[in-house]
């Protein structure tokens, strides 16, 4: 009786997020890329075991690569070869998208950072952002805006009933 509903093709199952990305970087543009993975890495990702801390993207020889993305070894792996958990992984995108991002990466101070890793339609995807690092004053301004918004929410809480 308790059959679960089939997953929709557009449904995103988020595996890992880079929590400090929006705090430390000013996001200019977001795009989606596929990840080139091997079997045990996919199984480990499906378990929700991954970390994007310290992860970044780089353009090299007309291809994009993801560096320092940590996927722990799959515990039930029976293959003889052991994979490096932080190995460089290729990003899969159309050539036109790669060219557009590479133009942005050639600008001084811009970098490519992953925002989240997820599964969509059974395929592992990563949301990439072309970003510019925030300096101290920029971060302080964001904290001030957040504090003002929080205070306004508190002051209006419970005053209006619809």
DSSP file (Angstrom, degrees, kcal/mol; ACC not computed):
  #  RESIDUE AA STRUCTURE BP1 BP2  ACC     N-H-->O    O-->H-N    N-H-->O    O-->H-N    TCO  KAPPA ALPHA  PHI   PSI    X-CA   Y-CA   Z-CA
    1    1 A X              0   0    0      0, 0.0     2,-1.5     0, 0.0     0, 0.0   0.000 360.0 360.0 360.0 -35.8    0.0    0.0    0.0
    2    2 A X        +     0   0    0      2,-0.0     2,-0.3     0, 0.0     0, 0.0  -0.309 360.0 159.5 -89.4  54.6    2.7    2.5    0.9
    3    3 A X        -     0   0    0     -2,-1.5     2,-0.2     1,-0.1     3,-0.0  -0.583  35.9-131.1 -75.3 135.6    4.2    3.1   -2.5
    4    4 A X        -     0   0    0     -2,-0.3     2,-0.1     1,-0.1     3,-0.1  -0.531  26.9-100.2 -83.4 154.7    6.2    6.3   -2.7
    5    5 A X        -     0   0    0     -2,-0.2    -1,-0.1     1,-0.1     3,-0.1  -0.457  42.1-105.1 -71.3 143.1    5.6    8.8   -5.5
    6    6 A X        -     0   0    0     -2,-0.1     2,-0.2     1,-0.1    -1,-0.1  -0.392  40.1-104.9 -66.9 147.3    8.2    8.6   -8.3
    7    7 A X        -     0   0    0      1,-0.1     2,-0.1    -3,-0.1    -1,-0.1  -0.475  33.3-118.0 -74.1 142.9   10.6   11.5   -8.3
    8    8 A X    >   -     0   0    0     -2,-0.2     3,-0.8     1,-0.1   113,-0.4  -0.444  17.3-122.4 -76.7 154.6   10.1   14.2  -10.9
    9    9 A X  T 3  S+     0   0    0      1,-0.2    -1,-0.1    -2,-0.1   112,-0.1   0.798 112.1  49.0 -68.0 -29.0   12.8   14.8  -13.5
   10   10 A X  T 3  S+     0   0    0    110,-0.1    -1,-0.2   111,-0.1     2,-0.1   0.540  84.5 117.7 -87.6  -7.0   13.2   18.4  -12.5
   11   11 A X    <   -     0   0    0     -3,-0.8   110,-0.7     1,-0.1     2,-0.5  -0.391  56.0-144.3 -69.6 133.8   13.5   17.7   -8.8
   12   12 A X  E     -A  120   0A   0    108,-0.1     2,-0.7    -2,-0.1   108,-0.2  -0.851   9.7-165.2 -99.8 129.2   16.8   18.6   -7.1
   13   13 A X  E     -A  119   0A   0    106,-2.2   106,-2.0    -2,-0.5     2,-0.2  -0.920  20.9-144.3-111.6 102.8   18.2   16.5   -4.3
   14   14 A X  E     +A  118   0A   0     -2,-0.7   104,-0.3   104,-0.2     3,-0.1  -0.488  24.9 173.9 -75.3 131.6   20.9   18.6   -2.7
   15   15 A X  E     +     0   0A   0    102,-3.1     2,-0.3     1,-0.4    35,-0.2   0.824  64.8   1.1-101.8 -48.0   23.9   16.7   -1.5
   16   16 A X  E     -A  117   0A   0    101,-1.7   101,-2.8    33,-0.1    -1,-0.4  -0.996  58.6-161.2-146.3 147.0   26.3   19.4   -0.3
   17   17 A X  E     -A  116   0A   0     -2,-0.3     2,-1.0    99,-0.2    35,-0.4  -0.946  22.9-130.9-128.2 152.0   26.3   23.2    0.0
   18   18 A X    >   -     0   0    0     97,-3.1     3,-1.1    -2,-0.3     4,-0.4  -0.831  28.6-175.6 -99.2  94.5   29.0   25.8    0.3
   19   19 A X  T 3  S+     0   0    0     -2,-1.0     3,-0.4     1,-0.3     4,-0.3   0.829  76.3  47.3 -66.9 -35.9   27.6   27.8    3.2
   20   20 A X  T 3> S+     0   0    0      1,-0.2     4,-2.4     2,-0.1    -1,-0.3   0.474  86.6  92.0 -87.4  -0.4   30.2   30.5    3.4
   21   21 A X  H <> S+     0   0    0     -3,-1.1     4,-2.0     1,-0.2    -1,-0.2   0.932  89.2  42.1 -61.8 -48.8   30.3   31.2   -0.3
   22   22 A X  H  4 S+     0   0    0     -4,-0.4    -1,-0.2    -3,-0.4     5,-0.1   0.728 115.9  52.3 -72.4 -20.1   27.6   34.0   -0.3
   23   23 A X  H  4 S+     0   0    0     -4,-0.3    -2,-0.2    -3,-0.1    -1,-0.2   0.869 118.8  32.2 -80.4 -39.0   29.2   35.4    2.8
   24   24 A X  H  < S+     0   0    0     -4,-2.4   110,-2.7   109,-0.1     2,-0.3   0.623 119.6  49.3 -95.6 -15.7   32.8   35.6    1.5
   25   25 A X  E  < S-B  133   0A   0     -4,-2.0     2,-0.7    -5,-0.3   108,-0.2  -0.921  71.4-129.7-128.9 150.7   32.0   36.3   -2.2
   26   26 A X  E     -B  132   0A   0    106,-3.3   106,-1.9    -2,-0.3     2,-0.4  -0.898  34.3-136.9 -93.9 115.4   29.9   38.7   -4.2
   27   27 A X  E     +B  131   0A   0     -2,-0.7   104,-0.2   104,-0.2     3,-0.1  -0.616  30.8 170.0 -80.6 124.2   28.1   36.4   -6.7
   28   28 A X  E     +     0   0A   0    102,-2.7     2,-0.3    -2,-0.4   103,-0.2   0.798  65.5   2.4-101.0 -38.9   28.0   37.8  -10.2
   29   29 A X  E     -B  130   0A   0    101,-1.3   101,-2.7     2,-0.0     2,-0.4  -0.990  59.3-154.3-154.0 140.1   26.6   34.9  -12.3
   30   30 A X  E     +B  129   0A   0     -2,-0.3     2,-0.3    99,-0.2    99,-0.2  -0.958  19.7 166.0-120.5 136.8   25.4   31.3  -11.5
   31   31 A X  E     -B  128   0A   0     97,-2.7    97,-3.0    -2,-0.4     2,-0.4  -0.925  29.6-117.9-142.7 168.4   25.4   28.4  -13.9
   32   32 A X  E     +B  127   0A   0     -2,-0.3     2,-0.3    95,-0.2    95,-0.2  -0.877  27.9 178.0-113.4 139.9   25.0   24.6  -13.8
   33   33 A X  E     -B  126   0A   0     93,-2.3    93,-2.8    -2,-0.4    60,-0.2  -0.975  25.9-120.5-137.8 152.6   27.6   22.0  -14.8
   34   34 A X  E     -BC 125  92A   0     58,-2.6    58,-2.6    -2,-0.3     2,-0.4  -0.512  26.6-129.0 -84.3 160.4   27.8   18.2  -14.8
   35   35 A X  E     - C   0  91A   0     89,-1.5     2,-0.9    56,-0.2    89,-0.2  -0.932   6.5-136.8-114.1 135.8   30.4   16.3  -12.8
   36   36 A X        +     0   0    0     54,-2.1    54,-0.3    -2,-0.4     2,-0.3  -0.817  44.1 158.8 -90.1 107.0   32.7   13.6  -14.2
   37   37 A X        -     0   0    0     -2,-0.9     2,-0.3    52,-0.1    87,-0.0  -0.798  36.5-127.1-126.4 164.6   32.6   10.9  -11.5
   38   38 A X    >>  -     0   0    0     -2,-0.3     4,-1.7     1,-0.0     3,-0.9  -0.740  41.8 -91.7-108.8 165.3   33.3    7.2  -11.2
   39   39 A X  H 3> S+     0   0    0     -2,-0.3     4,-2.1     1,-0.3     3,-0.3   0.825 120.4  46.6 -46.7 -55.7   30.9    4.7   -9.6
   40   40 A X  H 3> S+     0   0    0      1,-0.2     4,-2.1     2,-0.2    -1,-0.3   0.831 110.7  54.9 -62.7 -29.9   32.0    4.6   -6.0
   41   41 A X  H <> S+     0   0    0     -3,-0.9     4,-2.4     2,-0.2    -1,-0.2   0.896 107.0  50.2 -67.7 -39.3   32.1    8.4   -5.9
   42   42 A X  H  X S+     0   0    0     -4,-1.7     4,-2.5    -3,-0.3    -2,-0.2   0.917 110.7  49.4 -64.3 -42.9   28.5    8.6   -7.1
   43   43 A X  H  X S+     0   0    0     -4,-2.1     4,-1.0     1,-0.2    -1,-0.2   0.896 111.0  49.3 -64.6 -39.4   27.4    6.1   -4.4
   44   44 A X  H  <>S+     0   0    0     -4,-2.1     5,-1.7     1,-0.2     3,-0.3   0.891 111.0  50.4 -65.9 -39.3   29.2    8.1   -1.8
   45   45 A X  H ><5S+     0   0    0     -4,-2.4     3,-2.2     1,-0.2    -2,-0.2   0.902 104.4  57.5 -63.6 -41.1   27.5   11.3   -3.0
   46   46 A X  H 3<5S+     0   0    0     -4,-2.5    -1,-0.2     1,-0.3    -2,-0.2   0.787 100.7  57.9 -62.3 -25.9   24.1    9.6   -2.9
   47   47 A X  T 3<5S-     0   0    0     -4,-1.0    -1,-0.3    -3,-0.3    -2,-0.2   0.557 119.9-114.3 -77.9  -7.3   24.7    9.0    0.8
   48   48 A X  T < 5 +     0   0    0     -3,-2.2     2,-0.9    -4,-0.2    -3,-0.2   0.727  69.9 140.4  83.4  23.5   25.1   12.7    1.2
   49   49 A X      < +     0   0    0     -5,-1.7    23,-0.4    23,-0.1     2,-0.3  -0.814  27.3 105.7-106.3  95.3   28.8   12.6    2.1
   50   50 A X        -     0   0    0     -2,-0.9     2,-0.4   -35,-0.2    21,-0.2  -0.978  46.0-149.9-161.4 159.0   30.7   15.4    0.5
   51   51 A X  B     -H   70   0B   0     19,-2.2    19,-1.8    -2,-0.3   -33,-0.1  -0.996  10.4-172.0-140.4 132.8   32.3   18.7    1.4
   52   52 A X    >   +     0   0    0    -35,-0.4     3,-2.0    -2,-0.4     2,-0.2   0.312  44.2 131.5-101.7   5.6   32.8   21.9   -0.7
   53   53 A X  T 3  S+     0   0    0      1,-0.3    17,-0.1   -36,-0.1     3,-0.1  -0.419  83.1   4.2 -64.0 126.9   35.0   23.7    1.9
   54   54 A X  T 3  S+     0   0    0      1,-0.3    -1,-0.3    -2,-0.2     2,-0.2   0.594  98.5 141.8  76.2  11.1   38.0   25.1    0.1
   55   55 A X    <   +     0   0    0     -3,-2.0     2,-0.3    59,-0.1    -1,-0.3  -0.600  21.2 166.6 -87.9 145.2   36.7   23.9   -3.3
   56   56 A X  E     -D   67   0A   0     11,-1.7    11,-3.1    -2,-0.2     2,-0.3  -0.982  28.4-123.8-153.2 160.5   37.2   26.1   -6.4
   57   57 A X  E     -DE  66 112A   0     55,-3.3    55,-0.7    -2,-0.3     2,-0.3  -0.782  22.2-169.4-107.0 152.7   37.0   25.8  -10.2
   58   58 A X  E     -D   65   0A   0      7,-2.3     7,-2.5    -2,-0.3     2,-0.5  -0.999  19.0-133.2-143.9 144.0   39.7   26.6  -12.7
   59   59 A X  E     +D   64   0A   0     -2,-0.3     2,-0.3     5,-0.2     5,-0.2  -0.840  33.6 164.7 -96.6 128.6   39.8   27.0  -16.5
   60   60 A X  E >   -D   63   0A   0      3,-3.1     3,-1.0    -2,-0.5    -2,-0.1  -0.940  62.8 -14.4-150.5 122.4   42.6   25.1  -18.2
   61   61 A X  T 3  S-     0   0    0     -2,-0.3     3,-0.1     1,-0.3    -1,-0.1   0.909 126.3 -51.2  52.9  51.3   43.1   24.2  -21.9
   62   62 A X  T 3  S+     0   0    0      1,-0.2     2,-0.3    36,-0.1    -1,-0.3   0.707 122.1  97.5  61.8  24.0   39.5   25.0  -22.9
   63   63 A X  E <   -D   60   0A   0     -3,-1.0    -3,-3.1    35,-0.1     2,-0.4  -0.961  67.1-130.6-136.1 155.8   38.1   22.8  -20.1
   64   64 A X  E     -DF  59  91A   0     27,-0.5    27,-2.7    -2,-0.3     2,-0.3  -0.882  22.8-170.9-108.4 140.5   36.8   23.5  -16.6
   65   65 A X  E     -DF  58  90A   0     -7,-2.5    -7,-2.3    -2,-0.4     2,-0.6  -0.948  18.7-137.7-130.2 150.3   38.0   21.5  -13.5
   66   66 A X  E     -DF  57  89A   0     23,-3.4    23,-2.3    -2,-0.3     3,-0.3  -0.940  25.0-161.6-109.1 119.0   36.9   21.4   -9.9
   67   67 A X  E     +D   56   0A   0    -11,-3.1   -11,-1.7    -2,-0.6     3,-0.1  -0.749  62.5   8.7-103.3 146.7   39.7   21.3   -7.4
   68   68 A X  S    S+     0   0    0     18,-0.7     2,-0.7    -2,-0.3    -1,-0.2   0.720  74.3 155.0  64.7  26.3   39.7   20.2   -3.8
   69   69 A X        -     0   0    0     18,-0.4     2,-0.6    -3,-0.3    -1,-0.2  -0.783  36.2-142.2 -85.8 117.3   36.2   18.8   -3.8
   70   70 A X  B     +H   51   0B   0    -19,-1.8   -19,-2.2    -2,-0.7     2,-0.5  -0.727  29.7 166.6 -92.3 116.9   36.1   16.2   -1.0
   71   71 A X        -     0   0    0     14,-2.0   -21,-0.2    -2,-0.6    16,-0.1  -0.966  32.9-134.2-122.1 110.6   34.1   13.0   -1.6
   72   72 A X        -     0   0    0     -2,-0.5   -23,-0.1   -23,-0.4   -28,-0.1  -0.237  34.4 -87.1 -64.4 154.1   35.0   10.4    1.0
   73   73 A X        -     0   0    0      1,-0.1     2,-0.3    10,-0.1    -1,-0.1  -0.298  44.9-107.3 -61.3 143.1   35.6    6.8   -0.1
   74   74 A X    >   -     0   0    0      1,-0.1     3,-1.5    -3,-0.1    -1,-0.1  -0.577  24.6-142.1 -71.9 128.1   32.6    4.6   -0.4
   75   75 A X  T 3  S+     0   0    0     -2,-0.3    -1,-0.1     1,-0.3    -2,-0.1   0.739  97.1  48.2 -70.9 -22.3   32.7    2.1    2.4
   76   76 A X  T 3  S+     0   0    0    -36,-0.1    -1,-0.3     2,-0.0     2,-0.2   0.127  78.2 140.9-102.2  21.2   31.4   -0.8    0.5
   77   77 A X    <   -     0   0    0     -3,-1.5    -4,-0.0     1,-0.1     5,-0.0  -0.459  26.2-179.8 -67.4 127.4   33.7   -0.3   -2.5
   78   78 A X        +     0   0    0     -2,-0.2    -1,-0.1     3,-0.0     2,-0.1   0.460  44.2 110.0-107.1  -4.4   35.0   -3.7   -3.8
   79   79 A X  S    S-     0   0    0      1,-0.1    -2,-0.0     2,-0.1     0, 0.0  -0.396  70.7-129.2 -73.7 153.3   37.2   -2.4   -6.6
   80   80 A X  S    S+     0   0    0     -2,-0.1     2,-0.3     2,-0.1    -1,-0.1   0.819  84.1  83.1 -72.6 -32.2   41.0   -2.8   -6.2
   81   81 A X        -     0   0    0      1,-0.0     2,-0.5     0, 0.0    -2,-0.1  -0.571  69.2-146.9 -81.5 135.3   41.8    0.8   -7.0
   82   82 A X        -     0   0    0     -2,-0.3     2,-0.3    -9,-0.0    -2,-0.1  -0.865  15.2-141.5 -98.3 129.9   41.5    3.4   -4.2
   83   83 A X        -     0   0    0     -2,-0.5     2,-0.4     1,-0.0   -10,-0.1  -0.683  18.3-113.6 -92.8 143.5   40.5    6.9   -5.4
   84   84 A X    >   -     0   0    0     -2,-0.3     3,-1.5     1,-0.1   -13,-0.1  -0.626  21.6-142.8 -71.3 124.6   41.9   10.1   -3.9
   85   85 A X  T 3  S+     0   0    0     -2,-0.4   -14,-2.0     1,-0.3    -1,-0.1   0.754  98.7  42.0 -63.8 -23.3   39.0   11.8   -2.1
   86   86 A X  T 3  S+     0   0    0    -16,-0.2   -18,-0.7   -18,-0.1    -1,-0.3   0.003  83.9 143.8-111.5  27.8   40.3   15.2   -3.2
   87   87 A X    <   -     0   0    0     -3,-1.5   -18,-0.4   -16,-0.1     2,-0.3  -0.226  59.9 -95.3 -67.1 158.2   41.2   14.4   -6.8
   88   88 A X        -     0   0    0    -21,-0.1     2,-0.4   -20,-0.1   -21,-0.2  -0.584  42.9-158.8 -75.2 131.6   40.6   17.0   -9.6
   89   89 A X  E     - F   0  66A   0    -23,-2.3   -23,-3.4    -2,-0.3     2,-0.2  -0.919  14.1-122.2-118.3 140.3   37.3   16.4  -11.3
   90   90 A X  E     - F   0  65A   0     -2,-0.4   -54,-2.1   -54,-0.3     2,-0.4  -0.550  20.3-137.8 -79.8 141.3   36.3   17.6  -14.8
   91   91 A X  E     -CF  35  64A   0    -27,-2.7     2,-0.7    -2,-0.2   -27,-0.5  -0.838  12.8-140.3 -99.0 137.2   33.2   19.8  -15.2
   92   92 A X  E     +C   34   0A   0    -58,-2.6   -58,-2.6    -2,-0.4     2,-0.3  -0.872  40.4 137.2-106.0 113.5   30.9   19.0  -18.1
   93   93 A X        -     0   0    0     -2,-0.7     2,-0.1   -60,-0.2   -60,-0.1  -0.930  56.2 -85.2-145.2 166.1   29.5   22.1  -19.9
   94   94 A X     >  -     0   0    0     -2,-0.3     4,-2.3     1,-0.1     3,-0.2  -0.438  41.0-116.9 -71.1 151.8   28.8   23.3  -23.4
   95   95 A X  H  > S+     0   0    0      1,-0.2     4,-2.5     2,-0.2     5,-0.2   0.859 114.5  54.9 -60.3 -37.1   31.7   24.9  -25.2
   96   96 A X  H  > S+     0   0    0      2,-0.2     4,-2.0     1,-0.2    -1,-0.2   0.897 109.3  47.2 -65.3 -38.9   29.9   28.2  -25.4
   97   97 A X  H  > S+     0   0    0     -3,-0.2     4,-2.4     2,-0.2    -2,-0.2   0.892 111.8  50.7 -67.9 -39.6   29.3   28.3  -21.6
   98   98 A X  H  X S+     0   0    0     -4,-2.3     4,-2.6     1,-0.2    -2,-0.2   0.914 110.3  49.9 -63.3 -42.5   32.9   27.4  -21.0
   99   99 A X  H  X S+     0   0    0     -4,-2.5     4,-1.7     2,-0.2    -2,-0.2   0.900 110.6  49.9 -63.4 -40.8   34.0   30.2  -23.2
  100  100 A X  H  X S+     0   0    0     -4,-2.0     4,-1.4     1,-0.2    -2,-0.2   0.920 114.0  44.7 -64.1 -44.4   31.7   32.7  -21.5
  101  101 A X  H  X S+     0   0    0     -4,-2.4     4,-2.3     1,-0.2    -2,-0.2   0.876 108.9  56.6 -68.2 -36.7   33.0   31.7  -18.1
  102  102 A X  H  X S+     0   0    0     -4,-2.6     4,-1.3     1,-0.2    -1,-0.2   0.864 103.4  54.3 -65.0 -34.8   36.6   31.7  -19.2
  103  103 A X  H  < S+     0   0    0     -4,-1.7     4,-0.4     1,-0.2    -1,-0.2   0.901 110.9  46.5 -63.1 -39.7   36.3   35.3  -20.3
  104  104 A X  H >< S+     0   0    0     -4,-1.4     3,-1.0     1,-0.2    -2,-0.2   0.871 109.2  54.2 -69.0 -36.2   35.1   36.2  -16.8
  105  105 A X  H 3< S+     0   0    0     -4,-2.3    -1,-0.2     1,-0.2    -2,-0.2   0.731  98.0  64.2 -71.4 -21.5   37.8   34.2  -15.1
  106  106 A X  T 3< S+     0   0    0     -4,-1.3     2,-0.3    -3,-0.2    -1,-0.2   0.654  82.1  96.0 -76.9 -13.9   40.5   36.1  -17.0
  107  107 A X  S X  S-     0   0    0     -3,-1.0     3,-1.7    -4,-0.4     2,-0.1  -0.597  91.2-103.4 -75.2 135.8   39.4   39.3  -15.2
  108  108 A X  T 3  S+     0   0    0     -2,-0.3     3,-0.1     1,-0.2    -1,-0.1  -0.355 102.2  18.4 -64.7 134.1   41.6   40.0  -12.2
  109  109 A X  T 3  S+     0   0    0      1,-0.3    24,-0.9    -4,-0.1     2,-0.3   0.348  94.8 118.3  91.6  -5.6   40.0   39.1   -8.9
  110  110 A X  E <   + G   0 132A   0     -3,-1.7    -1,-0.3    -5,-0.2     2,-0.3  -0.736  37.3 176.5 -97.1 144.7   37.3   36.9  -10.3
  111  111 A X  E     - G   0 131A   0     20,-2.7    20,-3.0    -2,-0.3     2,-0.6  -0.908  30.2-120.0-140.6 166.6   37.0   33.2   -9.3
  112  112 A X  E     +EG  57 130A   0    -55,-0.7   -55,-3.3    -2,-0.3     2,-0.4  -0.949  35.8 174.7-113.4 116.3   34.8   30.2   -9.9
  113  113 A X  E     - G   0 129A   0     16,-2.5    16,-2.8    -2,-0.6     2,-0.3  -0.941  29.6-122.1-124.1 144.8   33.3   28.7   -6.8
  114  114 A X  E     - G   0 128A   0     -2,-0.4    14,-0.3   -59,-0.3     3,-0.1  -0.667  19.5-173.8 -82.2 137.7   30.8   25.9   -6.3
  115  115 A X  E     -     0   0A   0     12,-3.7   -97,-3.1     1,-0.4     2,-0.3   0.824  65.9 -13.0 -96.2 -42.3   27.6   26.8   -4.4
  116  116 A X  E     -AG  17 127A   0     11,-0.9    11,-2.8   -99,-0.3     2,-0.4  -0.991  51.4-138.7-158.1 155.8   26.0   23.4   -4.2
  117  117 A X  E     +AG  16 126A   0   -101,-2.8  -102,-3.1    -2,-0.3  -101,-1.7  -0.967  37.3 154.4-116.6 134.8   26.2   19.8   -5.5
  118  118 A X  E     -AG  14 125A   0      7,-2.4     7,-3.5    -2,-0.4     2,-0.5  -0.943  41.4-111.5-152.2 168.6   22.9   18.0   -6.2
  119  119 A X  E     +AG  13 124A   0   -106,-2.0  -106,-2.2    -2,-0.3     2,-0.4  -0.937  28.7 179.2-107.9 131.6   21.3   15.3   -8.3
  120  120 A X  E >  S-AG  12 123A   0      3,-2.4     3,-1.6    -2,-0.5  -108,-0.1  -0.975  75.0 -13.6-132.4 118.7   18.8   16.2  -11.0
  121  121 A X  T 3  S-     0   0    0   -110,-0.7     3,-0.1    -2,-0.4  -112,-0.1   0.804 128.8 -55.1  62.1  29.2   17.2   13.5  -13.1
  122  122 A X  T 3  S+     0   0    0      1,-0.3     2,-0.4  -113,-0.0    -1,-0.3   0.362 114.9 113.1  87.9  -5.8   19.8   11.0  -11.8
  123  123 A X  E <   - G   0 120A   0     -3,-1.6    -3,-2.4   -89,-0.0     2,-0.4  -0.824  69.6-120.8-105.0 139.2   22.8   13.1  -12.8
  124  124 A X  E     + G   0 119A   0     -2,-0.4   -89,-1.5   -89,-0.2     2,-0.3  -0.642  39.7 178.2 -77.2 127.4   25.3   14.7  -10.5
  125  125 A X  E     -BG  34 118A   0     -7,-3.5    -7,-2.4    -2,-0.4     2,-0.4  -0.885  19.4-152.0-128.5 158.1   25.3   18.5  -11.0
  126  126 A X  E     -BG  33 117A   0    -93,-2.8   -93,-2.3    -2,-0.3     2,-0.7  -1.000  14.3-137.3-131.8 135.3   27.1   21.4   -9.5
  127  127 A X  E     -BG  32 116A   0    -11,-2.8   -12,-3.7    -2,-0.4   -11,-0.9  -0.834  28.7-164.5 -90.4 116.6   25.9   25.0   -9.3
  128  128 A X  E     -BG  31 114A   0    -97,-3.0   -97,-2.7    -2,-0.7     2,-0.4  -0.769   5.7-158.4-104.7 147.0   28.9   27.2  -10.1
  129  129 A X  E     -BG  30 113A   0    -16,-2.8   -16,-2.5    -2,-0.3     2,-0.7  -0.989  16.9-140.4-127.7 132.6   29.2   30.9   -9.5
  130  130 A X  E     +BG  29 112A   0   -101,-2.7  -102,-2.7    -2,-0.4  -101,-1.3  -0.826  46.5 174.1 -82.5 119.4   31.5   33.5  -11.1
  131  131 A X  E     -BG  27 111A   0    -20,-3.0   -20,-2.7    -2,-0.7     2,-0.4  -0.855  36.8-143.3-136.4 162.3   32.3   35.5   -8.0
  132  132 A X  E     -BG  26 110A   0   -106,-1.9  -106,-3.3    -2,-0.3   -22,-0.2  -0.996  36.9-110.5-125.6 129.4   34.5   38.3   -6.7
  133  133 A X  E     -B   25   0A   0    -24,-0.9     2,-0.3    -2,-0.4  -108,-0.3  -0.327  29.7-127.7 -63.7 137.0   35.9   38.1   -3.2
  134  134 A X        -     0   0    0   -110,-2.7     2,-0.1     1,-0.0    -1,-0.1  -0.611  18.5-141.7 -83.5 144.4   34.4   40.5   -0.6
  135  135 A X     >  -     0   0    0     -2,-0.3     4,-1.9     1,-0.0     5,-0.2  -0.420  35.2 -88.1 -93.7 176.3   36.7   42.7    1.4
  136  136 A X  H  > S+     0   0    0      1,-0.2     4,-2.2     2,-0.2     5,-0.2   0.908 124.7  49.0 -53.8 -51.8   36.3   43.6    5.1
  137  137 A X  H  > S+     0   0    0      1,-0.2     4,-2.2     2,-0.2    -1,-0.2   0.874 109.3  53.8 -61.2 -35.9   34.1   46.7    4.6
  138  138 A X  H  > S+     0   0    0      1,-0.2     4,-1.9     2,-0.2    -1,-0.2   0.913 109.4  47.9 -63.1 -41.9   31.8   44.8    2.2
  139  139 A X  H  X S+     0   0    0     -4,-1.9     4,-2.2     1,-0.2    -1,-0.2   0.904 110.1  51.9 -65.6 -40.8   31.3   42.1    4.8
  140  140 A X  H  X S+     0   0    0     -4,-2.2     4,-2.3     1,-0.2    -1,-0.2   0.890 107.5  52.9 -64.0 -38.2   30.6   44.7    7.5
  141  141 A X  H  X S+     0   0    0     -4,-2.2     4,-2.5     2,-0.2    -1,-0.2   0.911 108.6  50.1 -62.4 -41.8   27.9   46.4    5.3
  142  142 A X  H  X S+     0   0    0     -4,-1.9     4,-2.3     1,-0.2    -2,-0.2   0.907 110.3  49.9 -63.1 -41.4   26.2   43.0    4.8
  143  143 A X  H  X S+     0   0    0     -4,-2.2     4,-2.2     2,-0.2    -1,-0.2   0.890 110.4  50.4 -64.8 -38.9   26.2   42.4    8.5
  144  144 A X  H  X S+     0   0    0     -4,-2.3     4,-2.5     2,-0.2    -2,-0.2   0.931 110.6  48.9 -63.6 -45.5   24.7   45.8    9.2
  145  145 A X  H  X S+     0   0    0     -4,-2.5     4,-2.3     1,-0.2    -2,-0.2   0.907 111.7  49.7 -60.4 -41.7   22.0   45.3    6.6
  146  146 A X  H  X S+     0   0    0     -4,-2.3     4,-2.2     2,-0.2    -1,-0.2   0.902 111.0  49.0 -64.7 -41.1   21.1   41.9    8.1
  147  147 A X  H  X S+     0   0    0     -4,-2.2     4,-2.3     2,-0.2    -2,-0.2   0.906 111.3  49.2 -65.7 -42.4   21.0   43.4   11.7
  148  148 A X  H  X S+     0   0    0     -4,-2.5     4,-2.3     2,-0.2    -2,-0.2   0.913 111.8  49.1 -63.0 -43.2   18.7   46.3   10.6
  149  149 A X  H  X S+     0   0    0     -4,-2.3     4,-2.2     1,-0.2    -2,-0.2   0.909 110.8  50.5 -62.2 -42.5   16.4   43.8    8.8
  150  150 A X  H  X S+     0   0    0     -4,-2.2     4,-2.1     1,-0.2    -2,-0.2   0.902 110.2  49.4 -63.3 -42.4   16.3   41.6   11.9
  151  151 A X  H  X S+     0   0    0     -4,-2.3     4,-2.4     2,-0.2    -1,-0.2   0.899 110.0  51.0 -64.0 -41.1   15.4   44.6   14.1
  152  152 A X  H  X S+     0   0    0     -4,-2.3     4,-1.7     1,-0.2    -2,-0.2   0.901 109.1  51.5 -63.4 -40.6   12.6   45.6   11.7
  153  153 A X  H  X S+     0   0    0     -4,-2.2     4,-1.0     1,-0.2    -2,-0.2   0.918 110.8  48.4 -61.3 -43.3   11.2   42.1   11.8
  154  154 A X  H  < S+     0   0    0     -4,-2.1     3,-0.4     1,-0.2    -2,-0.2   0.908 110.1  51.2 -63.8 -42.0   11.2   42.1   15.6
  155  155 A X  H  < S+     0   0    0     -4,-2.4    -1,-0.2     1,-0.2    -2,-0.2   0.829 115.2  41.4 -68.9 -30.4    9.5   45.5   15.9
  156  156 A X  H >X S+     0   0    0     -4,-1.7     3,-1.8    -5,-0.2     4,-0.7   0.561  84.6 121.7 -90.7  -8.8    6.7   44.5   13.5
  157  157 A X  T 3< S-     0   0    0     -4,-1.0    -3,-0.0    -3,-0.4    -4,-0.0  -0.363  88.1  -2.8 -62.7 121.4    6.2   41.0   14.9
  158  158 A X  T 34 S+     0   0    0      2,-0.2    -1,-0.3    -2,-0.2    -2,-0.1   0.426 104.6 102.9  82.3  -0.5    2.6   40.6   16.2
  159  159 A X  T <4 S+     0   0    0     -3,-1.8     2,-0.6     1,-0.2    -2,-0.1   0.820  75.4  52.0 -84.8 -31.3    1.5   44.2   15.4
  160  160 A X     <  -     0   0    0     -4,-0.7     2,-0.5     2,-0.0    -2,-0.2  -0.912  62.5-175.9-112.9 125.6   -0.5   43.4   12.2
  161  161 A X              0   0    0     -2,-0.6    -2,-0.0     1,-0.1     0, 0.0  -0.978 360.0 360.0-121.7 127.6   -3.1   40.8   12.1
  162  162 A X              0   0    0     -2,-0.5    -1,-0.1     0, 0.0    -2,-0.0   0.447 360.0 360.0 -99.1 360.0   -4.8   40.1    8.8
